[in-house]
């Protein structure tokens, strides 16, 4: 049983605060309520203290304090986790937002990033030098959470998952040690953090391999939702067999009033959002089969890569209600697409949607045991997200997500991408790591035998 921070003597908390270069935010602090908030407005947790870390030493001090006083610890990078796993009740939140830097080495195209950075900060720094790191789809996401869970995004088919491009990490372990992990040192830890989440320590820096990406061709194509079965069947073949220079996730969604043309507003669509990183002269021929399907809207053109990465940021500001469910899929059968027609036609709010992200190409050529990501043979990472600014609609969007998930889960590969999961319990975590789970448990037992780092998709020692 963990202790509450509120039961710790004020003098002890004052001593803890004095050891930090950053600030210790307690419940009586004027900034407490704004500081405890996270991206998902459905999450309303009240930590006993929030350590705003600015240095590695701050992180070590905070980990040691939490361990020595037997309090629950949550680690927060960008605060984007759907299940609110960067925050906790009564315990200590170790906030990394003060540990930010982006150091680009152009000689070998590597990038070292702070544990508190968010992706748009990284994208801007690398873009200036004609480089990019494979990441996700929303640039306000934290680097740490996305990376430790795997990292599926626009560059997955060309350059792999984010974890496939992670070269090194610096981290604070449960016993307070500060270590560097890579393919040569702490190799078991390096394996575990490439998909095993925040179970093994607090990562204060990441070093990535970047790739030459600057101007891409990107944007959405839309078809009426009534055509989703037809488009999905075509897409399943086209995206799996086509050039790895072209990626695109398929979605069921409602078009909001901004920034799209009026004739699309508040209507339901089957959408594909594209990203092409190949020879511009080859694009028209490659993309013609898409246009032959007569989309009612197509806006795919040259743009800076960060523009695509941040295209949907404005639609999803922090503080809205979110509920997530997810699964991996090996194919898109008629039975599956029929369910997408049913639930895509019944989307409850304008911002609620379903996405299927291809994980073929470069991501599929990594061995199923080379990282904890066990579903290298799956073709898609699917996610259903209920989103709305109004708390009164929380039940509505939650039920739609659960119903969508329940209808499609029998056709799934069994587990889900951990970054798309809520707090769904141990059985679901185990299913999502499949044959790699036992190895993750063994490594957890070596480095965190008391399960200090448990506010996550937890792997129990």
C-alpha positions in Angstrom: 0.0 0.0 0.0 1.4 3.4 -1.0 1.5 6.4 1.3 -0.2 9.7 0.5 2.2 12.6 0.1 -0.3 14.6 2.2 0.7 12.5 5.2 4.4 13.5 4.9 5.5 16.1 7.4 5.8 19.7 6.0 9.4 19.9 7.0 10.3 16.9 4.9 8.5 18.3 1.9 10.3 21.6 2.5 13.6 19.8 2.5 12.7 18.0 -0.7 11.7 21.3 -2.4 15.0 22.9 -1.3 16.9 20.1 -3.1 15.2 20.8 -6.4 16.4 23.3 -9.0 12.8 23.3 -10.2 9.7 23.8 -8.2 7.7 21.5 -6.0 4.0 22.2 -6.6 1.8 21.3 -3.6 -2.1 21.4 -3.5 -2.1 24.9 -1.8 0.1 26.4 -4.6 -1.7 28.9 -6.9 -0.5 27.0 -9.9 -1.6 23.5 -8.6 -4.8 23.1 -10.6 -3.4 24.3 -13.9 -0.2 22.2 -13.4 -2.1 19.0 -12.6 -4.3 19.2 -15.7 -3.4 16.9 -18.6 -4.4 16.7 -22.3 -7.4 14.5 -21.7 -10.0 16.6 -19.9 -11.8 13.5 -18.8 -8.9 12.8 -16.4 -9.3 14.7 -13.1 -6.6 13.4 -10.7 -5.2 15.2 -7.6 -1.5 14.4 -6.9 0.0 15.1 -3.5 2.9 16.9 -5.1 4.3 17.7 -8.6 8.1 18.0 -9.0 8.8 20.3 -11.9 12.2 18.8 -12.8 14.8 20.9 -14.7 17.8 18.6 -14.4 18.7 15.0 -14.2 19.6 15.6 -10.6 16.1 16.8 -10.0 14.8 13.5 -11.4 17.1 11.5 -9.3 16.1 13.4 -6.2 12.4 12.9 -7.0 12.8 9.2 -7.7 14.7 8.7 -4.4 12.1 10.7 -2.5 9.2 8.7 -3.9 10.9 5.4 -3.3 12.2 6.2 0.2 8.8 7.5 1.4 6.8 4.8 -0.4 4.6 7.1 -2.4 3.0 6.4 -5.8 5.0 7.9 -8.7 3.7 9.0 -12.1 6.0 10.2 -14.8 4.8 13.0 -17.1 6.4 14.1 -20.3 3.9 15.7 -22.7 0.8 14.7 -20.6 -0.9 13.3 -23.7 -1.6 9.8 -22.5 -5.3 8.9 -23.1 -5.7 7.1 -19.9 -4.1 9.8 -17.9 -1.1 7.7 -16.9 1.2 10.7 -16.5 -0.7 11.8 -13.4 -1.9 10.1 -10.2 -4.0 10.7 -7.0 -2.2 11.5 -3.8 1.2 10.5 -5.1 4.2 12.3 -6.6 4.2 13.4 -10.3 7.7 13.7 -11.8 7.2 16.3 -14.5 9.9 16.5 -17.2 8.7 19.5 -19.1 11.6 21.6 -17.9 14.1 19.2 -19.4 14.1 20.4 -23.0 16.8 20.6 -25.7 17.2 19.5 -29.3 20.8 19.0 -30.5 21.1 18.0 -34.1 24.3 16.5 -35.4 24.4 17.0 -39.1 27.5 14.9 -39.7 25.7 11.7 -38.8 22.1 12.9 -38.9 21.5 12.1 -35.3 19.4 14.1 -32.9 19.5 14.2 -29.1 16.3 15.3 -27.4 15.3 16.1 -23.8 12.8 13.9 -22.0 10.4 16.8 -21.7 10.3 17.9 -25.3 7.2 17.7 -27.4 7.4 16.7 -31.1 6.7 20.1 -32.7 9.8 21.4 -31.0 11.8 18.6 -32.5 10.2 18.8 -35.9 11.0 22.5 -36.2 14.6 22.0 -35.3 15.2 19.1 -37.6 13.2 20.6 -40.5 15.6 23.6 -40.7 18.3 21.1 -41.6 16.3 19.0 -44.0 15.8 16.1 -41.5 13.0 14.4 -39.7 12.5 11.6 -37.1 9.7 9.2 -37.5 7.1 10.0 -34.9 3.3 10.3 -34.7 0.4 12.3 -36.1 -0.1 15.1 -33.6 2.9 17.3 -33.0 1.8 18.4 -29.5 2.5 14.8 -28.3 5.4 14.3 -25.9 8.5 12.7 -27.3 8.9 10.4 -24.3 5.5 8.7 -24.1 5.2 8.2 -27.9 8.7 6.8 -28.2 8.6 4.4 -25.2 5.3 3.0 -26.6 6.6 2.4 -30.1 5.8 5.4 -32.3 3.5 4.9 -35.4 3.2 7.8 -37.8 3.5 9.2 -41.3 7.0 7.9 -41.9 6.4 4.4 -40.6 6.4 2.6 -43.9 9.5 4.4 -45.1 11.7 4.5 -42.0 10.0 2.3 -39.4 8.6 3.0 -36.0 10.1 5.7 -33.7 11.7 2.9 -31.6 13.4 1.6 -34.7 15.2 4.9 -34.9 16.2 5.1 -31.3 19.9 4.8 -30.9 20.4 5.7 -27.2 18.7 6.9 -24.1 19.8 8.3 -20.7 17.6 7.3 -17.8 17.2 7.3 -14.0 16.5 3.9 -12.6 14.4 2.9 -9.6 17.4 2.9 -7.3 18.3 6.4 -8.4 21.2 5.5 -10.7 21.7 7.5 -13.9 22.6 5.3 -16.8 23.1 5.4 -20.6 21.5 2.5 -22.6 22.2 1.5 -26.2 23.1 -1.5 -28.2 26.4 -1.9 -26.4 25.6 -1.1 -22.7 22.6 -2.1 -20.6 21.4 -3.9 -23.7 18.5 -5.6 -21.9 17.2 -2.2 -20.8 17.7 -0.8 -24.3 15.6 -3.6 -25.7 12.9 -3.1 -23.0 12.4 0.6 -23.4 11.8 0.3 -27.2 8.1 -0.4 -26.8 7.9 -1.4 -23.1 6.7 2.0 -22.0 7.8 3.8 -18.8 8.2 0.6 -16.8 11.9 0.7 -16.5 12.9 4.2 -15.4 12.6 7.9 -16.2 14.2 8.7 -19.6 15.8 12.1 -19.5 17.1 12.1 -23.1 16.7 10.2 -26.3 19.1 10.0 -29.3 17.5 9.3 -32.6 18.6 8.5 -36.2 17.0 11.2 -38.4 16.4 11.0 -42.2 16.4 13.4 -45.1 12.8 14.7 -45.2 11.9 18.3 -45.9 9.1 19.0 -48.4 6.6 16.2 -48.7 3.3 15.8 -50.6 0.5 15.5 -48.0 -3.1 16.1 -47.2 -6.5 14.4 -47.2 -8.8 12.8 -49.6 -12.5 12.2 -48.7 -15.3 10.0 -49.9 -18.9 9.8 -48.5 -19.1 7.4 -45.6 -21.5 5.2 -47.7 -18.4 4.2 -49.8 -16.2 3.1 -46.9 -16.5 -0.7 -47.7 -15.4 -0.1 -51.3 -12.6 2.3 -50.4 -11.3 0.1 -47.6 -11.1 -2.9 -49.8 -9.2 -1.0 -52.4 -7.0 0.7 -49.8 -6.0 -2.6 -48.1 -4.4 -3.8 -51.4 -3.1 -0.4 -52.5 -1.2 0.6 -49.4 0.2 -2.8 -48.7 1.5 -3.5 -52.2 2.5 0.1 -53.1 5.6 2.1 -52.8 6.9 2.7 -49.3 7.4 6.3 -50.2 3.7 6.7 -49.9 1.9 6.4 -46.6 -1.7 7.2 -45.6 -4.0 6.3 -42.7 -7.6 5.6 -43.4 -10.3 7.0 -41.1 -14.0 7.4 -40.5 -14.7 10.9 -39.4 -16.9 14.0 -39.5 -15.5 17.1 -41.1 -15.6 20.1 -38.8 -16.5 23.6 -39.9 -12.9 24.9 -40.0 -10.7 24.8 -42.0 -12.6 22.8 -44.6 -15.0 24.1 -47.4 -18.6 24.6 -46.3 -20.0 21.8 -48.5 -18.2 19.3 -46.3 -19.2 20.6 -42.9 -20.6 18.2 -40.3 -20.9 15.3 -42.8 -19.5 11.9 -42.3 -16.7 10.6 -44.5 -14.2 7.9 -45.2 -10.9 9.8 -45.3 -7.3 9.0 -46.1 -4.6 11.4 -45.0 -1.5 10.9 -47.2 2.2 11.5 -46.9 4.6 11.0 -49.8 8.4 11.4 -49.3 9.7 10.1 -52.7 10.6 11.6 -56.0 8.2 14.4 -56.8 8.3 13.6 -60.5 7.0 10.1 -59.8 4.1 11.2 -57.6 1.4 11.9 -60.2 1.5 8.4 -61.7 1.7 6.8 -58.3 -1.3 8.8 -57.0 -3.5 8.5 -60.0 -5.4 5.4 -58.8 -6.5 7.4 -55.8 -8.0 10.1 -58.0 -9.6 7.5 -60.2 -11.8 6.7 -57.2 -13.4 10.2 -57.5 -13.0 11.6 -54.0 -15.4 14.4 -53.3 -12.4 16.4 -51.9 -8.7 16.0 -52.5 -6.1 18.4 -51.2 -2.7 16.7 -51.5 0.1 19.0 -52.3 3.6 20.2 -51.4 4.1 21.2 -47.8 6.8 21.3 -45.2 6.8 18.0 -43.2 6.0 19.8 -39.9 2.9 21.3 -41.5 1.5 17.8 -42.0 2.6 16.8 -38.6 0.8 19.7 -37.0 -2.2 19.8 -39.4 -4.7 18.5 -36.8 -3.2 20.1 -33.7 -5.7 23.0 -33.9 -8.7 20.7 -33.9 -7.6 19.0 -30.7 -6.6 21.6 -28.1 -5.8 20.4 -24.6 -8.6 19.8 -22.1 -11.3 18.1 -24.3 -13.0 14.9 -23.3 -11.2 11.8 -24.7 -11.9 8.1 -24.6 -9.8 5.6 -26.6 -10.0 1.9 -27.5 -7.6 0.1 -29.9 -6.7 -3.1 -31.7 -4.2 -4.5 -34.2 -5.5 -6.0 -37.4 -4.0 -8.4 -39.9 -6.3 -7.4 -42.8 -9.4 -5.5 -43.7 -12.0 -8.1 -44.6 -15.6 -7.4 -45.7 -16.8 -8.2 -42.2 -14.5 -5.6 -40.8 -15.3 -2.9 -43.3 -19.0 -3.5 -42.7 -18.6 -2.6 -39.1 -16.7 0.5 -40.1 -19.7 1.5 -42.2 -22.1 0.9 -39.3 -20.1 2.8 -36.6 -18.6 5.3 -39.0 -22.2 6.2 -39.9 -23.1 6.7 -36.2 -20.2 8.9 -35.1 -21.7 10.8 -32.1 -19.7 14.1 -32.1 -17.8 16.1 -34.7 -14.4 15.3 -33.4 -14.8 11.6 -32.7 -13.2 9.3 -35.3 -11.6 6.0 -36.2 -8.1 5.7 -37.6 -6.2 2.7 -39.1 -2.4 3.3 -39.4 -0.4 1.0 -41.7 2.6 -0.7 -40.0 3.9 -2.4 -43.1 7.0 -1.6 -45.1 10.1 -0.8 -43.0 8.3 -1.4 -39.7 7.4 -4.9 -40.8 11.0 -5.9 -41.6 12.1 -5.6 -37.9 12.0 -9.0 -36.1 9.1 -9.7 -33.8 11.6 -10.3 -30.9 14.0 -7.5 -31.8 11.9 -5.0 -29.8 8.9 -5.5 -27.4 6.6 -4.5 -30.2 5.2 -8.0 -30.8 2.9 -7.3 -33.7 5.3 -6.8 -36.6 3.2 -9.1 -38.8 0.0 -7.0 -38.2 -0.9 -4.7 -41.0 -2.7 -2.0 -39.1 -2.9 -0.3 -35.7 -6.5 0.7 -35.3 -7.9 3.2 -32.8 -11.4 4.5 -32.0 -11.4 7.9 -30.3 -14.4 9.6 -28.8 -13.7 13.4 -28.5 -15.8 16.4 -27.5 -15.2 19.6 -25.6 -18.4 19.1 -23.5 -18.1 17.0 -20.3 -21.9 16.2 -20.7 -21.0 14.1 -23.7 -18.4 11.9 -21.9 -20.8 9.0 -21.6 -21.9 9.3 -25.2 -18.4 9.2 -26.7 -17.3 6.5 -24.3 -20.2 4.2 -25.2 -19.6 4.7 -29.0 -15.9 3.8 -28.6 -16.7 0.7 -26.5 -19.4 -0.4 -29.0 -17.1 0.1 -32.0 -14.3 -1.8 -30.2 -16.6 -4.7 -29.1 -17.9 -5.1 -32.7 -14.4 -5.3 -34.2 -12.3 -6.9 -31.5 -13.3 -10.5 -32.6 -11.7 -9.8 -36.0 -8.5 -8.3 -34.5 -5.1 -9.7 -34.0 -5.6 -9.7 -30.2 -3.6 -6.9 -28.7 -3.3 -3.2 -29.2 -0.7 -0.4 -29.6 0.0 0.6 -26.0 -0.1 4.3 -26.7 -3.7 3.9 -27.9 -4.9 2.2 -24.7 -6.7 3.5 -21.7 -6.0 2.0 -18.3 -7.5 -1.4 -19.3 -5.9 -3.9 -16.9 -3.1 -6.5 -16.8 -4.7 -9.0 -19.2 -4.9 -6.4 -21.9 -1.3 -5.3 -21.4 -0.1 -8.9 -21.6 -2.1 -9.5 -24.8 -0.4 -6.4 -26.4 3.1 -7.7 -25.8 2.3 -11.3 -26.6 5.4 -13.5 -26.8 7.6 -10.7 -25.5 5.8 -10.2 -22.2 7.8 -12.8 -20.2 11.1 -11.2 -21.2 9.8 -7.8 -20.2 8.8 -9.2 -16.8 12.2 -10.6 -16.3 13.9 -7.3 -17.1 11.4 -5.5 -14.9 12.4 -7.8 -12.0 16.1 -6.8 -12.4 15.7 -3.0 -12.6 12.4 -2.3 -10.8 11.6 -5.3 -8.5 9.3 -3.3 -6.3 7.4 -1.9 -9.2 8.1 1.7 -8.3 7.2 2.7 -11.9 3.7 1.3 -12.0 1.5 4.2 -13.3 1.8 3.0 -16.9 0.7 0.1 -19.1 2.2 -1.9 -16.3 4.5 -4.9 -16.6 4.6 -6.5 -13.1 7.9 -7.9 -11.9 
